[in-house]
Amino acid sequence: MSSGQQERAQAAAITPSGQAAEHERAPADRVRALFDGHPLSPGQRRIAQYLIDHLTEAAFLSITELAERVGVSQPSVTRFASSLGFSGYPALREVLQPIALNAVARHPESREQIRHNELQAAVDAEIANLENLRRLLADTNQILDIGRDLAQSVPLTVLGLRISVSLAEYFAYAARRIHPDVRLVTGGGSVAYDALLQARAAGGTWVLAFAMPRHAKETLAAVRTARSAGLRVALITDPTLGPLVEEADVVLTAGTGSRLVFDSYAAPGVLSAALLQAMADADPERTQARLESYEQAADLHGFFL
């Protein structure tokens, strides 16, 4: 008889879908597309992220107001706009404003109007991150493809350093129930170097890396080591552009909550669970057999209440 987890895995099987219609693209995705392919400095990435996170307000700010909100100089904002190919910040703002108005039209009762405190504001921001993730997952083909690749990589290495350790640990813990050899790497430097080389020597083909802001230099070094060893890299990260994205073979993005003293990870957590589902879908017979074995062992040893 199937366990509850087996039934959930079967019921949640992902159905392949086509690309989402262009008109359904989220306003934040349309803004993000303006930055794609442009090398940005750390300060410029902060400006880009602020415009994404605060689109409906930021699109109508003066250059002075935007610089103050982000914590950069006015010339930095001008250079940012120029790096994107605009004649200056006013030209960039002209492009942003129709997108912002479209965002308001989608949500006529703005959450800004019903917000009562900063904790609710943080929850609102996470809801927006989840809504953006929902739109990105309208096309399930990419996540099904990478789920299949990760399922076939034996061993599968899961990498997460510093603030990203918790997401990597969650993924590795769950993946071990449906995959025969999952190796977790949470230390950088020579520890990551040795683990990645050993995984490749053992026949592994993929690394799943988590990189949440602030992005650690150790993560970039580990990703480059994986690539040089012949491993392919799937990266789960926030939408901020940077060198990590350029090094990965596949990038899956989910926004992080940044309104409290420490970031929150509702959307990356859901994205991780969706990728686990895709791995389970890739080999349902193996998934069923391993879940049955796990449940029998858990019952035998009384692991749960």
Beta strands, then each sheet from edge to edge (+ up, - down):
strand 1: 156-160
strand 2: 182-185
strand 3: 206-211
strand 4: 232-237
strand 5: 250-253
sheet 1: 2+ 1+ 3+ 4+ 5+
end
